[in-house]
């Protein structure tokens, strides 16, 4: 999907340096992936104590 957004230059510069990624596109995509991952983890945390486990790890 193509879109135009305004991103704080200092924030983008810091994100590029910290991540080691080369392009703004890579930084934005990685940030979106991280957001989705964190939100999915939050959903799993809500299940804590609600599922019964049978087996031995």
PDB file of N, CA, C and O in Angstrom:
ATOM      1  N   UNK A   1       0.854  -1.169   0.000  1.00  0.00           N
ATOM      2  CA  UNK A   1       0.000   0.000   0.000  1.00  0.00           C
ATOM      3  C   UNK A   1       0.902   1.234   0.000  1.00  0.00           C
ATOM      4  O   UNK A   1       1.845   1.330   0.786  1.00  0.00           O
ATOM      5  N   UNK A   2       0.608   2.137  -0.859  1.00  0.00           N
ATOM      6  CA  UNK A   2       1.372   3.376  -0.929  1.00  0.00           C
ATOM      7  C   UNK A   2       0.620   4.436  -0.142  1.00  0.00           C
ATOM      8  O   UNK A   2      -0.592   4.600  -0.283  1.00  0.00           O
ATOM      9  N   UNK A   3       1.375   5.160   0.700  1.00  0.00           N
ATOM     10  CA  UNK A   3       0.765   6.224   1.486  1.00  0.00           C
ATOM     11  C   UNK A   3       1.812   7.280   1.812  1.00  0.00           C
ATOM     12  O   UNK A   3       3.010   6.995   1.821  1.00  0.00           O
ATOM     13  N   UNK A   4       1.371   8.456   2.069  1.00  0.00           N
ATOM     14  CA  UNK A   4       2.264   9.546   2.476  1.00  0.00           C
ATOM     15  C   UNK A   4       1.959   9.904   3.922  1.00  0.00           C
ATOM     16  O   UNK A   4       0.807  10.128   4.294  1.00  0.00           O
ATOM     17  N   UNK A   5       3.009   9.953   4.729  1.00  0.00           N
ATOM     18  CA  UNK A   5       2.841  10.326   6.132  1.00  0.00           C
ATOM     19  C   UNK A   5       3.956  11.281   6.534  1.00  0.00           C
ATOM     20  O   UNK A   5       5.037  11.284   5.945  1.00  0.00           O
ATOM     21  N   UNK A   6       3.676  12.073   7.528  1.00  0.00           N
ATOM     22  CA  UNK A   6       4.679  12.990   8.055  1.00  0.00           C
ATOM     23  C   UNK A   6       5.225  12.371   9.330  1.00  0.00           C
ATOM     24  O   UNK A   6       4.482  12.106  10.275  1.00  0.00           O
ATOM     25  N   UNK A   7       6.539  12.142   9.346  1.00  0.00           N
ATOM     26  CA  UNK A   7       7.205  11.530  10.493  1.00  0.00           C
ATOM     27  C   UNK A   7       8.274  12.487  10.995  1.00  0.00           C
ATOM     28  O   UNK A   7       9.006  13.086  10.207  1.00  0.00           O
ATOM     29  N   UNK A   8       8.356  12.623  12.287  1.00  0.00           N
ATOM     30  CA  UNK A   8       9.365  13.473  12.907  1.00  0.00           C
ATOM     31  C   UNK A   8      10.759  13.048  12.425  1.00  0.00           C
ATOM     32  O   UNK A   8      11.138  11.886  12.570  1.00  0.00           O
ATOM     33  N   UNK A   9      11.512  13.981  11.859  1.00  0.00           N
ATOM     34  CA  UNK A   9      12.834  13.686  11.299  1.00  0.00           C
ATOM     35  C   UNK A   9      13.799  13.136  12.338  1.00  0.00           C
ATOM     36  O   UNK A   9      14.547  12.199  12.059  1.00  0.00           O
ATOM     37  N   UNK A  10      13.785  13.710  13.528  1.00  0.00           N
ATOM     38  CA  UNK A  10      14.695  13.260  14.589  1.00  0.00           C
ATOM     39  C   UNK A  10      14.349  11.834  15.015  1.00  0.00           C
ATOM     40  O   UNK A  10      15.239  11.012  15.231  1.00  0.00           O
ATOM     41  N   UNK A  11      13.056  11.546  15.135  1.00  0.00           N
ATOM     42  CA  UNK A  11      12.608  10.211  15.507  1.00  0.00           C
ATOM     43  C   UNK A  11      13.022   9.192  14.452  1.00  0.00           C
ATOM     44  O   UNK A  11      13.509   8.114  14.794  1.00  0.00           O
ATOM     45  N   UNK A  12      12.836   9.517  13.181  1.00  0.00           N
ATOM     46  CA  UNK A  12      13.209   8.603  12.104  1.00  0.00           C
ATOM     47  C   UNK A  12      14.710   8.376  12.088  1.00  0.00           C
ATOM     48  O   UNK A  12      15.168   7.245  11.927  1.00  0.00           O
ATOM     49  N   UNK A  13      15.473   9.440  12.254  1.00  0.00           N
ATOM     50  CA  UNK A  13      16.930   9.329  12.271  1.00  0.00           C
ATOM     51  C   UNK A  13      17.395   8.426  13.411  1.00  0.00           C
ATOM     52  O   UNK A  13      18.271   7.581  13.225  1.00  0.00           O
ATOM     53  N   UNK A  14      16.812   8.606  14.573  1.00  0.00           N
ATOM     54  CA  UNK A  14      17.157   7.775  15.723  1.00  0.00           C
ATOM     55  C   UNK A  14      16.776   6.320  15.472  1.00  0.00           C
ATOM     56  O   UNK A  14      17.538   5.409  15.797  1.00  0.00           O
ATOM     57  N   UNK A  15      15.606   6.107  14.898  1.00  0.00           N
ATOM     58  CA  UNK A  15      15.142   4.743  14.616  1.00  0.00           C
ATOM     59  C   UNK A  15      16.063   4.043  13.619  1.00  0.00           C
ATOM     60  O   UNK A  15      16.349   2.855  13.772  1.00  0.00           O
ATOM     61  N   UNK A  16      16.520   4.755  12.620  1.00  0.00           N
ATOM     62  CA  UNK A  16      17.432   4.174  11.633  1.00  0.00           C
ATOM     63  C   UNK A  16      18.745   3.798  12.299  1.00  0.00           C
ATOM     64  O   UNK A  16      19.267   2.707  12.071  1.00  0.00           O
ATOM     65  N   UNK A  17      19.280   4.690  13.119  1.00  0.00           N
ATOM     66  CA  UNK A  17      20.549   4.421  13.799  1.00  0.00           C
ATOM     67  C   UNK A  17      20.432   3.248  14.763  1.00  0.00           C
ATOM     68  O   UNK A  17      21.292   2.367  14.773  1.00  0.00           O
ATOM     69  N   UNK A  18      19.381   3.228  15.571  1.00  0.00           N
ATOM     70  CA  UNK A  18      19.212   2.182  16.583  1.00  0.00           C
ATOM     71  C   UNK A  18      18.922   0.825  15.966  1.00  0.00           C
ATOM     72  O   UNK A  18      19.368  -0.201  16.479  1.00  0.00           O
ATOM     73  N   UNK A  19      18.177   0.813  14.870  1.00  0.00           N
ATOM     74  CA  UNK A  19      17.759  -0.452  14.269  1.00  0.00           C
ATOM     75  C   UNK A  19      18.811  -1.035  13.333  1.00  0.00           C
ATOM     76  O   UNK A  19      18.872  -2.249  13.136  1.00  0.00           O
ATOM     77  N   UNK A  20      19.633  -0.173  12.762  1.00  0.00           N
ATOM     78  CA  UNK A  20      20.596  -0.643  11.783  1.00  0.00           C
ATOM     79  C   UNK A  20      19.988  -0.867  10.409  1.00  0.00           C
ATOM     80  O   UNK A  20      20.657  -1.351   9.497  1.00  0.00           O
ATOM     81  N   UNK A  21      18.730  -0.516  10.267  1.00  0.00           N
ATOM     82  CA  UNK A  21      18.072  -0.651   8.973  1.00  0.00           C
ATOM     83  C   UNK A  21      18.522   0.473   8.055  1.00  0.00           C
ATOM     84  O   UNK A  21      18.994   1.511   8.521  1.00  0.00           O
ATOM     85  N   UNK A  22      18.376   0.269   6.757  1.00  0.00           N
ATOM     86  CA  UNK A  22      18.945   1.207   5.803  1.00  0.00           C
ATOM     87  C   UNK A  22      17.962   2.253   5.272  1.00  0.00           C
ATOM     88  O   UNK A  22      18.366   3.361   4.917  1.00  0.00           O
ATOM     89  N   UNK A  23      16.680   1.906   5.217  1.00  0.00           N
ATOM     90  CA  UNK A  23      15.718   2.831   4.602  1.00  0.00           C
ATOM     91  C   UNK A  23      14.576   3.170   5.559  1.00  0.00           C
ATOM     92  O   UNK A  23      14.312   2.461   6.531  1.00  0.00           O
ATOM     93  N   UNK A  24      13.921   4.264   5.249  1.00  0.00           N
ATOM     94  CA  UNK A  24      12.753   4.673   6.046  1.00  0.00           C
ATOM     95  C   UNK A  24      11.653   3.628   5.926  1.00  0.00           C
ATOM     96  O   UNK A  24      10.964   3.326   6.900  1.00  0.00           O
ATOM     97  N   UNK A  25      11.493   3.085   4.736  1.00  0.00           N
ATOM     98  CA  UNK A  25      10.467   2.057   4.513  1.00  0.00           C
ATOM     99  C   UNK A  25      10.713   0.855   5.419  1.00  0.00           C
ATOM    100  O   UNK A  25       9.778   0.335   6.028  1.00  0.00           O
ATOM    101  N   UNK A  26      11.963   0.412   5.511  1.00  0.00           N
ATOM    102  CA  UNK A  26      12.287  -0.723   6.370  1.00  0.00           C
ATOM    103  C   UNK A  26      11.971  -0.417   7.826  1.00  0.00           C
ATOM    104  O   UNK A  26      11.453  -1.267   8.549  1.00  0.00           O
ATOM    105  N   UNK A  27      12.284   0.794   8.250  1.00  0.00           N
ATOM    106  CA  UNK A  27      12.022   1.194   9.638  1.00  0.00           C
ATOM    107  C   UNK A  27      10.525   1.199   9.924  1.00  0.00           C
ATOM    108  O   UNK A  27      10.088   0.690  10.956  1.00  0.00           O
ATOM    109  N   UNK A  28       9.747   1.766   9.025  1.00  0.00           N
ATOM    110  CA  UNK A  28       8.291   1.826   9.224  1.00  0.00           C
ATOM    111  C   UNK A  28       7.703   0.421   9.234  1.00  0.00           C
ATOM    112  O   UNK A  28       6.874   0.108  10.089  1.00  0.00           O
ATOM    113  N   UNK A  29       8.117  -0.428   8.300  1.00  0.00           N
ATOM    114  CA  UNK A  29       7.588  -1.790   8.256  1.00  0.00           C
ATOM    115  C   UNK A  29       7.960  -2.574   9.508  1.00  0.00           C
ATOM    116  O   UNK A  29       7.130  -3.304  10.049  1.00  0.00           O
ATOM    117  N   UNK A  30       9.191  -2.433   9.972  1.00  0.00           N
ATOM    118  CA  UNK A  30       9.615  -3.126  11.185  1.00  0.00           C
ATOM    119  C   UNK A  30       8.822  -2.625  12.391  1.00  0.00           C
ATOM    120  O   UNK A  30       8.438  -3.412  13.256  1.00  0.00           O
ATOM    121  N   UNK A  31       8.581  -1.327  12.445  1.00  0.00           N
ATOM    122  CA  UNK A  31       7.775  -0.761  13.528  1.00  0.00           C
ATOM    123  C   UNK A  31       6.355  -1.298  13.520  1.00  0.00           C
ATOM    124  O   UNK A  31       5.791  -1.584  14.576  1.00  0.00           O
ATOM    125  N   UNK A  32       5.774  -1.436  12.338  1.00  0.00           N
ATOM    126  CA  UNK A  32       4.414  -1.979  12.228  1.00  0.00           C
ATOM    127  C   UNK A  32       4.374  -3.450  12.642  1.00  0.00           C
ATOM    128  O   UNK A  32       3.438  -3.886  13.312  1.00  0.00           O
ATOM    129  N   UNK A  33       5.394  -4.211  12.240  1.00  0.00           N
ATOM    130  CA  UNK A  33       5.471  -5.625  12.640  1.00  0.00           C
ATOM    131  C   UNK A  33       5.570  -5.743  14.148  1.00  0.00           C
ATOM    132  O   UNK A  33       4.924  -6.601  14.751  1.00  0.00           O
ATOM    133  N   UNK A  34       6.375  -4.887  14.763  1.00  0.00           N
ATOM    134  CA  UNK A  34       6.530  -4.905  16.209  1.00  0.00           C
ATOM    135  C   UNK A  34       5.213  -4.570  16.903  1.00  0.00           C
ATOM    136  O   UNK A  34       4.846  -5.212  17.888  1.00  0.00           O
ATOM    137  N   UNK A  35       4.512  -3.579  16.399  1.00  0.00           N
ATOM    138  CA  UNK A  35       3.220  -3.201  16.977  1.00  0.00           C
ATOM    139  C   UNK A  35       2.238  -4.372  16.933  1.00  0.00           C
ATOM    140  O   UNK A  35       1.555  -4.647  17.919  1.00  0.00           O
ATOM    141  N   UNK A  36       2.167  -5.053  15.805  1.00  0.00           N
ATOM    142  CA  UNK A  36       1.267  -6.203  15.671  1.00  0.00           C
ATOM    143  C   UNK A  36       1.671  -7.315  16.638  1.00  0.00           C
ATOM    144  O   UNK A  36       0.816  -7.921  17.284  1.00  0.00           O
ATOM    145  N   UNK A  37       2.978  -7.582  16.739  1.00  0.00           N
ATOM    146  CA  UNK A  37       3.476  -8.616  17.645  1.00  0.00           C
ATOM    147  C   UNK A  37       3.105  -8.307  19.095  1.00  0.00           C
ATOM    148  O   UNK A  37       2.646  -9.186  19.824  1.00  0.00           O
ATOM    149  N   UNK A  38       3.304  -7.072  19.501  1.00  0.00           N
ATOM    150  CA  UNK A  38       3.004  -6.669  20.880  1.00  0.00           C
ATOM    151  C   UNK A  38       1.512  -6.800  21.166  1.00  0.00           C
ATOM    152  O   UNK A  38       1.121  -7.275  22.233  1.00  0.00           O
ATOM    153  N   UNK A  39       0.689  -6.385  20.228  1.00  0.00           N
ATOM    154  CA  UNK A  39      -0.767  -6.475  20.424  1.00  0.00           C
ATOM    155  C   UNK A  39      -1.214  -7.931  20.500  1.00  0.00           C
ATOM    156  O   UNK A  39      -2.097  -8.270  21.288  1.00  0.00           O
ATOM    157  N   UNK A  40      -0.604  -8.800  19.677  1.00  0.00           N
ATOM    158  CA  UNK A  40      -0.941 -10.227  19.734  1.00  0.00           C
ATOM    159  C   UNK A  40      -0.519 -10.834  21.060  1.00  0.00           C
ATOM    160  O   UNK A  40      -1.232 -11.675  21.608  1.00  0.00           O
ATOM    161  N   UNK A  41       0.627 -10.422  21.583  1.00  0.00           N
ATOM    162  CA  UNK A  41       1.078 -10.920  22.880  1.00  0.00           C
ATOM    163  C   UNK A  41       0.120 -10.489  23.984  1.00  0.00           C
ATOM    164  O   UNK A  41      -0.135 -11.248  24.919  1.00  0.00           O
ATOM    165  N   UNK A  42      -0.404  -9.289  23.877  1.00  0.00           N
ATOM    166  CA  UNK A  42      -1.346  -8.798  24.883  1.00  0.00           C
ATOM    167  C   UNK A  42      -2.601  -9.675  24.895  1.00  0.00           C
ATOM    168  O   UNK A  42      -3.164  -9.944  25.956  1.00  0.00           O
ATOM    169  N   UNK A  43      -3.033 -10.115  23.718  1.00  0.00           N
ATOM    170  CA  UNK A  43      -4.199 -11.004  23.639  1.00  0.00           C
ATOM    171  C   UNK A  43      -3.905 -12.329  24.336  1.00  0.00           C
ATOM    172  O   UNK A  43      -4.752 -12.864  25.052  1.00  0.00           O
ATOM    173  N   UNK A  44      -2.696 -12.854  24.122  1.00  0.00           N
ATOM    174  CA  UNK A  44      -2.326 -14.118  24.761  1.00  0.00           C
ATOM    175  C   UNK A  44      -2.242 -13.978  26.275  1.00  0.00           C
ATOM    176  O   UNK A  44      -2.616 -14.896  27.004  1.00  0.00           O
ATOM    177  N   UNK A  45      -1.760 -12.848  26.749  1.00  0.00           N
ATOM    178  CA  UNK A  45      -1.645 -12.633  28.198  1.00  0.00           C
ATOM    179  C   UNK A  45      -3.007 -12.689  28.872  1.00  0.00           C
ATOM    180  O   UNK A  45      -3.107 -13.079  30.036  1.00  0.00           O
ATOM    181  N   UNK A  46      -4.052 -12.306  28.157  1.00  0.00           N
ATOM    182  CA  UNK A  46      -5.396 -12.339  28.730  1.00  0.00           C
ATOM    183  C   UNK A  46      -5.860 -13.769  28.997  1.00  0.00           C
ATOM    184  O   UNK A  46      -6.770 -13.993  29.796  1.00  0.00           O
ATOM    185  N   UNK A  47      -5.228 -14.742  28.323  1.00  0.00           N
ATOM    186  CA  UNK A  47      -5.603 -16.144  28.511  1.00  0.00           C
ATOM    187  C   UNK A  47      -4.891 -16.783  29.702  1.00  0.00           C
ATOM    188  O   UNK A  47      -5.201 -17.916  30.071  1.00  0.00           O
ATOM    189  N   UNK A  48      -3.952 -16.077  30.300  1.00  0.00           N
ATOM    190  CA  UNK A  48      -3.181 -16.641  31.406  1.00  0.00           C
ATOM    191  C   UNK A  48      -4.106 -17.123  32.521  1.00  0.00           C
ATOM    192  O   UNK A  48      -4.952 -16.379  33.018  1.00  0.00           O
ATOM    193  N   UNK A  49      -3.922 -18.384  32.897  1.00  0.00           N
ATOM    194  CA  UNK A  49      -4.715 -18.974  33.965  1.00  0.00           C
ATOM    195  C   UNK A  49      -6.074 -19.488  33.526  1.00  0.00           C
ATOM    196  O   UNK A  49      -6.816 -20.032  34.345  1.00  0.00           O
ATOM    197  N   UNK A  50      -6.416 -19.332  32.269  1.00  0.00           N
ATOM    198  CA  UNK A  50      -7.728 -19.740  31.782  1.00  0.00           C
ATOM    199  C   UNK A  50      -7.690 -21.051  30.992  1.00  0.00           C
ATOM    200  O   UNK A  50      -8.732 -21.646  30.719  1.00  0.00           O
ATOM    201  N   UNK A  51      -6.494 -21.491  30.629  1.00  0.00           N
ATOM    202  CA  UNK A  51      -6.348 -22.728  29.869  1.00  0.00           C
ATOM    203  C   UNK A  51      -5.738 -23.813  30.752  1.00  0.00           C
ATOM    204  O   UNK A  51      -4.870 -23.540  31.582  1.00  0.00           O
ATOM    205  N   UNK A  52      -6.202 -25.041  30.562  1.00  0.00           N
ATOM    206  CA  UNK A  52      -5.659 -26.152  31.328  1.00  0.00           C
ATOM    207  C   UNK A  52      -4.640 -26.875  30.475  1.00  0.00           C
ATOM    208  O   UNK A  52      -4.881 -27.142  29.297  1.00  0.00           O
ATOM    209  N   UNK A  53      -3.495 -27.193  31.070  1.00  0.00           N
ATOM    210  CA  UNK A  53      -2.407 -27.851  30.368  1.00  0.00           C
ATOM    211  C   UNK A  53      -2.323 -29.309  30.801  1.00  0.00           C
ATOM    212  O   UNK A  53      -2.326 -29.621  31.991  1.00  0.00           O
ATOM    213  N   UNK A  54      -2.248 -30.184  29.821  1.00  0.00           N
ATOM    214  CA  UNK A  54      -2.006 -31.601  30.086  1.00  0.00           C
ATOM    215  C   UNK A  54      -0.741 -31.964  29.334  1.00  0.00           C
ATOM    216  O   UNK A  54      -0.642 -31.743  28.127  1.00  0.00           O
ATOM    217  N   UNK A  55       0.209 -32.512  30.037  1.00  0.00           N
ATOM    218  CA  UNK A  55       1.441 -32.891  29.385  1.00  0.00           C
ATOM    219  C   UNK A  55       2.639 -32.502  30.221  1.00  0.00           C
ATOM    220  O   UNK A  55       2.516 -31.909  31.292  1.00  0.00           O
ATOM    221  N   UNK A  56       3.799 -32.853  29.700  1.00  0.00           N
ATOM    222  CA  UNK A  56       5.035 -32.582  30.412  1.00  0.00           C
ATOM    223  C   UNK A  56       6.031 -32.014  29.415  1.00  0.00           C
ATOM    224  O   UNK A  56       6.351 -32.651  28.411  1.00  0.00           O
ATOM    225  N   UNK A  57       6.508 -30.839  29.690  1.00  0.00           N
ATOM    226  CA  UNK A  57       7.510 -30.239  28.826  1.00  0.00           C
ATOM    227  C   UNK A  57       8.867 -30.742  29.210  1.00  0.00           C
ATOM    228  O   UNK A  57       9.864 -30.356  28.600  1.00  0.00           O
TER     229      UNK A  57
END
